[in-house]
Amino acid sequence: MNDFFEPDGVLIVNKHEGPTSHDIVNMVRKLYHTKKVGHTGTLDPMATGVLVVLIGRAAKAAEYLVSDEKKYEAILRLGITTDTEDITGKILTEYSGKLPSENEVVSVINSFLGKSEQIPPMYSALKVDGKKLVDIARGGGEIERKPRPIEIYSIECKKIDDTEYKIKVHCSSGTYIRTLCRDIGDKLGCGGTMSALCRTETGGFPISESVTVNELKEMDEQTLIGKLIPTESLFRELEAVKLPAFYEKLCRSGCEIYQKKIKTNFENGTKVRLCSENGEFFALGEVSEYENGSAVKAIKTFRL
């Protein structure tokens, strides 16, 4: 890359099986010649599919993402359970009885539609008292985990054979598909584990917009830069507020902009895209109550 050019934007990577999400980040760092690279939504090494990689100033955006619904395709294998809840783990139980019928499996899978609570797996990156659960699990430990609210917006399945079913899931952020496979197996009484996983969409970015690392390696500098999506795309669901030049300057200086001055009427707590008069996005803003009324203020600037 040009020494005077700092790449900036969102890269939608189609992760291949094997590397960790951090490995993908390191590969992208080398390709784009920058250390400023992060990602949203970790994928396990065995998983494939959409990994949203943030480059340059976009790397600051991860903590502010407002919508991160996800879609997955997975393979549920009935009859076994493992310590990791996927096929890479140590087998804990093997069912010797007759496996449930297709109708029984479909009925149970459909019962997971809607809102529920899910206990996160020990083999996950969640932290308790500063320690990742996966590190505790690898050390032979296990601790109690509190159930977390999740929502399954849609779920469907197709029988592959007596032991395996392909399931498609559209769910809220924080949903563990391998735990869903475990819970389905538990409800069926035969046990179950996840034998494959592909994330087909996250945060509104479908796999059709993604590119593999091998494809990136074949690209020249100009093509690599052309693959970057503007940072603003991360917040496309938010309302845009165009600020006249005077108020834009005040906003960039850290001042709150009172809604009565710019004729907006957002509720306190609302996040918005802050744009220049000509519509160019420069910051993420949030509406709060100040001494003289409700106002919007930049909470993270992405374009100087």
Stockholm file with secondary structure:
# STOCKHOLM 1.0

chainA/1-304         MNDFFEPDGVLIVNKHEGPTSHDIVNMVRKLYHTKKVGHTGTLDPMATGVLVVLIGRAAKAAEYLVSDEKKYEAILRLGITTDTEDITGKILTEYSGKLPSENEVVSVINSFLGKSEQIPPMYSALKVDGKKLVDIARGGGEIERKPRPIEIYSIECKKIDDTEYKIKVHCSSGTYIRTLCRDIGDKLGCGGTMSALCRTETGGFPISESVTVNELKEMDEQTLIGKLIPTESLFRELEAVKLPAFYEKLCRSGCEIYQKKIKTNFENGTKVRLCSENGEFFALGEVSEYENGSAVKAIKTFRL
#=GR chainA/1-304 SS CCTTCCCCEEEEEEECSSSCHHHHHHHHHHHHTCSCEEEESCCCTTCEEEEEEEEGGGGGGGGGCCCCCEEEEEEEEESEEETTSBTTSCEEEECCSCCCCHHHHHHHHHTTCEEEEECCCSSSSCEETTEEHHHHHHTTCCCCCCCEEEEEEEEEEEECSSSEEEEEEEECTTCCHHHHHHHHHHHHTSCEEEEEEEEEEETTEEGGGCBCHHHHHTCCHHHHHHTCBCGGGGGTTSCEEECCHHHHHHHHTTCCEEHHHHTCCCCTTCEEEEECTTSCEEEEEEEEEETTEEEEEEEEECCC
#=GC SS_cons         CCTTCCCCEEEEEEECSSSCHHHHHHHHHHHHTCSCEEEESCCCTTCEEEEEEEEGGGGGGGGGCCCCCEEEEEEEEESEEETTSBTTSCEEEECCSCCCCHHHHHHHHHTTCEEEEECCCSSSSCEETTEEHHHHHHTTCCCCCCCEEEEEEEEEEEECSSSEEEEEEEECTTCCHHHHHHHHHHHHTSCEEEEEEEEEEETTEEGGGCBCHHHHHTCCHHHHHHTCBCGGGGGTTSCEEECCHHHHHHHHTTCCEEHHHHTCCCCTTCEEEEECTTSCEEEEEEEEEETTEEEEEEEEECCC
//
